[in-house]
Amino acid sequence: MRWLLKLLYPGLGVKRWLLLMGIGLFAVIASVLALILGLPGLKELEEAIYQKTVSIFGAGPWGLLLLLAAGLAIILYSGYRFLHSLLRDFAPGEKAVDALYQSRYLKRGPKVVVIGGGTGLSTLLRGLKEYTSNITAVVTVADDGGSSGKLRGELGMPPPGDIRNCLVALADTEPLLETLFQYRFKSGDSLSGHSFGNLFLAAMSQILGFKDAIKASGKVLAIRGKVLPVTEENIKLKAICEDGREILGESNIGGTLGAIRRLELVPGDCKALPEVLAAIASAEAIVVGPGSLYTSLLPNLLVGGVAEAIAASKAVKMYVCNIMTQIQETRSFSAADHLKVIDEHVGPNLFDYIIVNNQPIGAELLQRYAEEGAEPVKIDWDQLRRLQVRVLAADLLQPGQVAWHNPRALAKIVLTKIASQSHRTSRFLDNLLLEAQLGKISRE
């Protein structure tokens, strides 16, 4: 209750509206009492009260009704000005509406767990956050290259790069703050190559620990949902190639040209974060991908407990297949080939659906990718049916100079499938998707 007394502090600009609200409330109460006490058959005292009120505020019931209307108008006006004075420095104009929308409407959205890493996971998160704030992003911590690798080696912390990208993707904050977190230093012996967001997470980790540093950074960026590392253990990737070679480290595996027979984690007995398993157990939908098969997706599924939790979950389980192959990891892979690799590592029938792009890619863009040894992932329908997975094909291509997923289109197909499977969320999602189509929710 102390905060109520603080409203009386000088300089807040709210006391006058509280006083005016009190006057309006007095007028409403006085007029209502006078009208009630002026009914036939009342005692002499009640008649006296009625006559006194009429003599002050006007003659007869019409004067009292006018007083009642004036009191209500005063309350509404002073209440509006009170709230405006109270909130103008925190959520002016449109931002106040956005904050209310997020806290009330998005919290009613479905619980979605998204598993992956790299650019692909960030893309899906940017689409989903427009429809629900009940998002849990489970992120790989096997990266050992670039700024993340340097911080990992020097400070002994998990790599922050993919975590940072997911935090920014879910952010609902000022664009300048997002730009700051993604800013990469271009000069300085110690700073060159590092992003500010990575350094921020590194500093917070030294103070709070890595998991709590992510949570605190999420509050700074006002994210919609939460971001969790799949494990807190210091893991590395080891790939065994078809020719017998063993490659250690995510950055080395991502650059190999040899076919990979198997991927392993070092140490092999690492365990998933309990919060990750709890999120999977309570999810309405679990989405794996898009992302690099061997260096972003499998490192999550191989962590102890994750694949088992997904298999045991009653949620809708979807795998988002990449639009293009990757020369280093999935050269000439079809959609079914991606699933076969996952089946070989963690067991069959993990997913109910596979989401694939069937939108044609322009000749110029195809030529650019062909020069790098990449091609569109083929949809081999017969093979997918043999794998007992249902196919969701749609136009998912983002306009531009790269063959990436369209965040909104990808989120829409995920949420539409959730709506068709869940009675509790179907009406909410149907209305939400309709509003998105009409442009009522779009921020772009």
Stockholm file with secondary structure:
# STOCKHOLM 1.0

chainA/1-444         MRWLLKLLYPGLGVKRWLLLMGIGLFAVIASVLALILGLPGLKELEEAIYQKTVSIFGAGPWGLLLLLAAGLAIILYSGYRFLHSLLRDFAPGEKAVDALYQSRYLKRGPKVVVIGGGTGLSTLLRGLKEYTSNITAVVTVADDGGSSGKLRGELGMPPPGDIRNCLVALADTEPLLETLFQYRFKSGDSLSGHSFGNLFLAAMSQILGFKDAIKASGKVLAIRGKVLPVTEENIKLKAICEDGREILGESNIGGTLGAIRRLELVPGDCKALPEVLAAIASAEAIVVGPGSLYTSLLPNLLVGGVAEAIAASKAVKMYVCNIMTQIQETRSFSAADHLKVIDEHVGPNLFDYIIVNNQPIGAELLQRYAEEGAEPVKIDWDQLRRLQVRVLAADLLQPGQVAWHNPRALAKIVLTKIASQSHRTSRFLDNLLLEAQLGKISRE
#=GR chainA/1-444 SS CHHHHHTTSTTSSCHHHHHHHHHHHHHHHHHHHHHHHTSTTCCHHHHHHHHHHHHHHCSHHHHHHHHHHHHHHHHHHHHHHHHHHHHTTTSCTHHHHHHHHHHHTGGGSCCEEEEECHHHHHHHHHHHTTTCSCEEEEECCCCCSHHHHHHHHHHCCCCCHHHHHHHHHTBCSCHHHHHHHHCBCCSCTTTTTCBHHHHHHHHHHHHHCHHHHHHHHHHHTTBSSEEEESCSSCCEEEEEETTSCEEESHHHHTTCCSCEEEEEEESTTCBCCHHHHHHHHHCSEEEECSSCIIIIIHHHHTSBTHHHHHHHCCSEEEEECCSBCCTTTCTTCBHHHHHHHHHHHHCSCCCSEEEEECSCCCHHHHHHHHHTTCCBCBCCHHHHHHTTCEEEEECCBCSSSSCCBCHHHHHHHHHHHHHHHCHHHHHHHHHHHHHHHTTSSCCC
#=GC SS_cons         CHHHHHTTSTTSSCHHHHHHHHHHHHHHHHHHHHHHHTSTTCCHHHHHHHHHHHHHHCSHHHHHHHHHHHHHHHHHHHHHHHHHHHHTTTSCTHHHHHHHHHHHTGGGSCCEEEEECHHHHHHHHHHHTTTCSCEEEEECCCCCSHHHHHHHHHHCCCCCHHHHHHHHHTBCSCHHHHHHHHCBCCSCTTTTTCBHHHHHHHHHHHHHCHHHHHHHHHHHTTBSSEEEESCSSCCEEEEEETTSCEEESHHHHTTCCSCEEEEEEESTTCBCCHHHHHHHHHCSEEEECSSCIIIIIHHHHTSBTHHHHHHHCCSEEEEECCSBCCTTTCTTCBHHHHHHHHHHHHCSCCCSEEEEECSCCCHHHHHHHHHTTCCBCBCCHHHHHHTTCEEEEECCBCSSSSCCBCHHHHHHHHHHHHHHHCHHHHHHHHHHHHHHHTTSSCCC
//
